[in-house]
Amino acid sequence: MDAVAALRTLVEWGVDEALEDAPRARFAMPQAPAADTSLAPGRPKAAPRPALAASAPIQQAEQLAASATSLEALRATLAGFDGCALRATATNLVFTDGNPSAGLLVIGEGPGPEEDRAGRPFVGASGRLLDKMLGSVGLDRSNYLISNIIFWRPPGNRTPTDQEVALCLPFMWRLLALTRPRRVLLLGKLAACSLSGSQLGIRRLRGQWLPLAVPGLEAPVPALATLHPAYLLRTPAAKREAWMDMLALRTALDSDASDAG
C-alpha cells in the first residue's frame, strides 16, 4: 500500500489528527529514559518560547475589545485594530451576520474568498451547506448570529497561526459577552479548541456540549461542537454525524424555550 492509499484509508476510518510522527508500540515494555544531553558542552539549552498572552499586540486587543459597549462599537473597534497582519492582505473585515438577539451564536473558523469579497461570514459553498443544515431543523439567519474566530481571510486560505488566533480571541470573547447567547454552535476544530481550551480532534469533540467560561458573564455558556461544513463537503459520509448534532441543537433550543415559557 503506497502512502496516498494509506492516508485515504485512515481518512475513511475517521482519523483526523496525528499525535506523533511515527507509530508507537503502546503495549511494549517501557524503556529507560535517555540521558539528558541538553546541557552538554557545546549545546546551550534552548530558551523557552515566550507566551503569546504576554505580547503587546494581544494586550492591546484585550484592552480595545473590553472598551466596546455594543456590537456596533466592537465592530468599529475591530475595524480600526491594526495589530493583526491579516488585515493588510484581506479585502474586507468579516464580522457577523444574522440576529444578535436570537440567543444562538454560530462560530466558524475564518473567512474564505467569497466571504472576504462580501464582508459577510458563510456566504460561499460552506455557508450554503450550513444554511441547509440549520434549515433542516427550522433555523435561518433570523434565528441566530454567525461569526468566525478569525475576522480576516488568511492568504491562500491557509490555517491561521496561533498568534493570529490569539489576536482575534479577545474580540470573540467580547462578542460573546455582549450578545449573551443561551447556546453556541462551534463549527470545526479551530473554533471548538480555541474557545474550550481542548486539544482533542473535532471527531472526538463533536456532539459534546462544552461549557464556555465567558469573561463578563455569570455562568458558562453551553456550546455544541460539530463538524465544519467545509469538512462535510470533502467528506460527505460524515453528514450523518452532523445531522445528529443538528437534532441535539434543536432539542436544546426547544428545551430552553420551554423553560423560558
N, C-alpha and C positions, 0 to 999 in steps of 0.2 A: 504494500500500500504506500503510495507516494505521499508527500507532505500535504498536498492540496486535498487529496481524498481523505486523509486522516483528519484534517481540520474540518472538512464538511461533515464527517461522521460525528465529531464532537459537537458541532453546532446542532445537528439533528437530535443529539441526546440531551440538549438543553444546557450544555456547558457555556457559561457566559463570562467567566473570569479565569485568569491563570494565577495561581498562588505562588508558583516557583518556576524557575527557568528549566529545571529538569525534574523528572518523576522521582519520587522518594519511596523506598521500601518501608512503608509505615509499620509493618509487623516485624521487621528485623530487630535484632538486639541492638540497643544503643551503644555507640562507640564513645570512647573517652574524648573529651573536647580537645581540640588542637591548641597548642601553645599560643599564647597571645604575643604576637611579634609586632604589635602596633607601635611599641616604644623601643624597638630595636634600633641600634645606632644607624644613622643614615636614613631613617624613616620617621620623620616627625609626625606626631599624632595630628590627624585632620581636625580642623576647627569645626565645631558644631554649626549646623545651618541656622541662621537667625530665624526666629519665629515670625511668621507673616503678620501676626497681630501687632508686632512692635513697629511696623513701618509707618512712616509719616503719612503717605497717601491713604492708608487704611484708617488711621486715626482721623484724618480729615474727612473721609467718607462717613465715619461714625458720627462725627460732630454735625456734619451737614444734614445727614438723614434725621438725626434727633431733633433738629431745629424745625423740621417740616410739621405743620399742624393740620394739614389737609392733604388729600390725594393730589389736588392741583398744585399745591406748594411743593410736594415731593417730586412731582414730575418736573417742575421748573428747576428745582434744586439739582436733580439728576442731569437735566439738560445742560446745566452750567458747570457740572463737575468735569474737570479736565485731568483727573488723576489716573484715569484708565486709558491706556493707549489704544484700546479697541475703538474708541470714539473717533480717532483720526482716520481709520480705514473704513468705517461704516458709512453708509449713505444717510441713515436715519436712526434716531433713538427709537427703540421698540419698547413701549412701556406696558400699557394694559388695553384690554378691550372687554366690553360686556357691562354688567351691572354691579357696581361696587357695594351695593346694599343687599345683595341677594343672599348672603350668608354662606356661599360656597366660593372658594378661591381655587382655581386650577393653575398649577405651576409646572411649566416645562423646563427645558434646558437652555435653549438660546435661539435667536432668530436665524432663519435660512435666507436665501437670496430674495424670495418673494416677500418675506416679512420685512427685510431690510429696505426694499424699494417702497413698500406700502406704509412702513412705520407702524404696523399693527401685528400682534402676535398671531400665529397659527392661521395664516391665510393661504398657505401653499398646499401641497399634496397631503402632508401630515395633518394640517388643520382641517382639510375636508374630511379626512377619515375620522378625526376626533369629533367633528360635528355629527357625523353619522353614529359614532359610538354613543355619545351622550344623548343624541336624539332618540336612540333606541330605547332609552329609559325615561323619555319625556322631558329632556333638558335642552334648552337652546341658550344663546348668549344673553338672553334676558334673565336667565336663571342662575348665572354665575359670572364671576370676573376671572379673566385669564391673563397670565403674565409668564415671564421666564426668569430663571436665576440670573442669566446674562442678558443685559439690556441692549447690547450692540452685537452685530454679527461678527464672529471671528473670521479673519481672512481665509477663504477657501473652505469654509465650514469646518475648520479644524477643531479639535477638542480644546475647550478653554483651559488655560493654565490655572494652577492653584492660586496664583496671585490675582488673576482676573476674577476668579470666583470670590476671593476674599474682599476685593474692592466693591463688588456688587452686592454682597450679602447684607451689609448694613441697610441698604435701601429696600431690600426684600423684607427684612425683619420689620422695618418701619411700615412698609405696605401692609404687612400682616397686622401690626398694631393699630393702624388707622382704620382698616376695613373690618376688623374684629370678626372674621368668618367663624361660623359654627363648625364647618368642616372644610378640609383641604384635600385636594386630589393631586398627588405628586406623580408626574409623568417621567419615568426613566430614572436611571441610577444617579445622575448628577443632582437632580432635584431632591431625590429621596435621601441621599447620603449627605448632601450639603446642609440640609436643614435638620435632619435627625441625628447626625453625627455617626451613623452606622457606616461600617466598611464592607458590608455584605453586598453581593451582586443583586441586581434587581430581580432576577428569577427567584432568589431566596427571600427578598423583601416583599415582593408583590403579594397583594391580598391581605397584608397586615395593616392594622391601624397603629400608627406611630404617634406618640404624644410630642407635640412641638412646644417647647418652653419659649414662648414669645416674650421678649422684653417689653414691659409695659402692660401686659395682660395678666390678670389674676390667676387664671388656670390654664393648663396646657390645652392646645387645640388638637383634636384628633385628625390625623392626616392619613389617608389611604394611599399606599404606594401601588402603582400599576405600571404596565409596560408602555413605553413611549410609542406613539403612532408610527414614527419613522421605523422603529424596530418591527412593528407589525407589518409594515409594507414590505420589509425584507424577509419576514418570517411569518407568512400567513397562518401557519399551523398553530401559532401562539394566540390567535384571536379568541380561541375558546376560553383561555385563561383570562384575557382582558374582559370578555363578556361576563364572566363570573364576578370580576371586580366591579363592573358597572351595576350588576344586580345588588352587590353588597352596598355600594354607594347609594342606590335608590332606596334600599331598605333603611339605611341610616338616616337619610333625609326625611323619609316618611315618619320615622320614629321621632325625630326632632320636632317635626310639625305637630305630631300628636301630643307630645309633651308640652309644646308651647300653647296648644289649644286647651 
